[in-house]
Amino acid sequence: MFYRVSNAIIAPHLVKDLNLNAEELGILGGAFFWSFALFQIPMGPMLDRIGPRIIITIFTFIGASGAFVFAIGKSFIILFFGRILMGMGMASVLMGSFKVLTLRFPSNRFSSLSGLLVSIGAFGNLLAATPLAYLDHVIGWRIVFIFASIITTFFAFLIFWSLTETGIANMGSGTLSSQKKIGFFQSIQTIAGSLSFWQISAAAFFRYGTFISLQGLWLGFYLMDVKGYSSVQAGNVLIMLAIGQAVGSPVAGRLSDRASCSIKTVALLGLSLYCISLFPMAGVFKIEGIFWYTVICFCIGFFQGFGVLLYAHVKGLFPDNLSATAMAWVNFFLIAGGALIMPVIGNIINYFPHTQQSYQPIAYHISFLICFLSMAGSLVFYAFSKTKS
């Protein structure tokens, strides 16, 4: 989570150090999501067949190397390559964790546990807000990412060790031996042939694409560029997105597991409120003061946290021996949303007249309005999906 959104706070220094424009900054931010998304395609089958222990460990080492390359990069190309390695390395973490939850815990606890997992991960977003702004000021962003690389390497060893406990080390194809094995192409036919899969994926694409574009880059840049906030002040606002998500995800999971209505109903309600929370950012209302931005950001983070239920929704549509594949392919579209929407917003902002690295407020407001409208459209499509297989 830290790697996904860290560019928002260090964006001014990236612009200054490498002389980037908004379009290049968007491409750099989207590089993580492109590689992350593309590796979701083979990730599900690998987790279903090999198991999470080996896959998560190997890919986490790759992510650590990407952070190091990013830290020492002296050009746009090297930083771009570092972001690609980070995205590739982190591609296994969430889906691998979901696979562990699927194999080790009862299905009626999946929503609660996955919500708790995402909530814990959201602390990475917290670190990428005010703490990163402070460390960037004190020791510089390059040293920060060297330390991040070391910490990630430590976690790779810790994952390999912790998943050796009884019942975990051998998770893989053998765990599901009682179920009929499904070939790769049959998996594609089964999952891609489901309209509900595409409806869930569309909601995931626009939910995360719009959210991460705000959290990972453009909202922080807007606050510093248009509102004149310092990087620490912008971090204080952005941190509310992470806090909201940390609270919203487990609340959504708990509600889903305990409510008498379907997972889809809870997800649709929460994501509809997320969509409504985006509307004030479109410039229709005049917002003054950090307080109102923090309130809006908390609501945005809290209600987008209900998006974690999309994994539980798609998981319930397919058998367990396709669970990781189905969830990973939804995750492909989710991360592809960040990879596509973030640079698209950069292109839109860059389209308006600007001077050097300063842009007009209307450029941001139009971009944020497009986020609201696209999210609304995806929810209409999602509303007609099946609730279960």
Stockholm file with secondary structure:
# STOCKHOLM 1.0

chainA/1-389         MFYRVSNAIIAPHLVKDLNLNAEELGILGGAFFWSFALFQIPMGPMLDRIGPRIIITIFTFIGASGAFVFAIGKSFIILFFGRILMGMGMASVLMGSFKVLTLRFPSNRFSSLSGLLVSIGAFGNLLAATPLAYLDHVIGWRIVFIFASIITTFFAFLIFWSLTETGIANMGSGTLSSQKKIGFFQSIQTIAGSLSFWQISAAAFFRYGTFISLQGLWLGFYLMDVKGYSSVQAGNVLIMLAIGQAVGSPVAGRLSDRASCSIKTVALLGLSLYCISLFPMAGVFKIEGIFWYTVICFCIGFFQGFGVLLYAHVKGLFPDNLSATAMAWVNFFLIAGGALIMPVIGNIINYFPHTQQSYQPIAYHISFLICFLSMAGSLVFYAFSKTKS
#=GR chainA/1-389 SS CHHHHTHHHHHHHHHHHHTCCHHHHHHHHHHHHHHHHHTHHHHHHHHHHTCHHHHHHHHHHHHHHHHHHHHHCCSHHHHHHHHHHHHHHHTTHHHHHHHHHHHHSCGGGHHHHHHHHHHHHTHHHHHTTHHHHHHHHHTCHHHHHHHHHHHHHHHHHHHHHHTTSTTTTTCSGGGGTTSCCCCHHHHHHHHHTCHHHHHHHHHHHHHHHHHHHIIIIIHHHHHHHTSCCCHHHHHHHHHHHHHHHHHHHHHHHHHHHHCSSCHHHHHHHHHHHHHHHHGGGGSSSCCCSHHHHHHHHHHHHHHHGGGGHHHHHHHTTSCGGGHHHHHHHHHHHHHHHHHHHHHHHHHHHHHSCEETTEECHHHHHHHHHHHHHHHHHHHHHHTTSCSCC
#=GC SS_cons         CHHHHTHHHHHHHHHHHHTCCHHHHHHHHHHHHHHHHHTHHHHHHHHHHTCHHHHHHHHHHHHHHHHHHHHHCCSHHHHHHHHHHHHHHHTTHHHHHHHHHHHHSCGGGHHHHHHHHHHHHTHHHHHTTHHHHHHHHHTCHHHHHHHHHHHHHHHHHHHHHHTTSTTTTTCSGGGGTTSCCCCHHHHHHHHHTCHHHHHHHHHHHHHHHHHHHIIIIIHHHHHHHTSCCCHHHHHHHHHHHHHHHHHHHHHHHHHHHHCSSCHHHHHHHHHHHHHHHHGGGGSSSCCCSHHHHHHHHHHHHHHHGGGGHHHHHHHTTSCGGGHHHHHHHHHHHHHHHHHHHHHHHHHHHHHSCEETTEECHHHHHHHHHHHHHHHHHHHHHHTTSCSCC
//
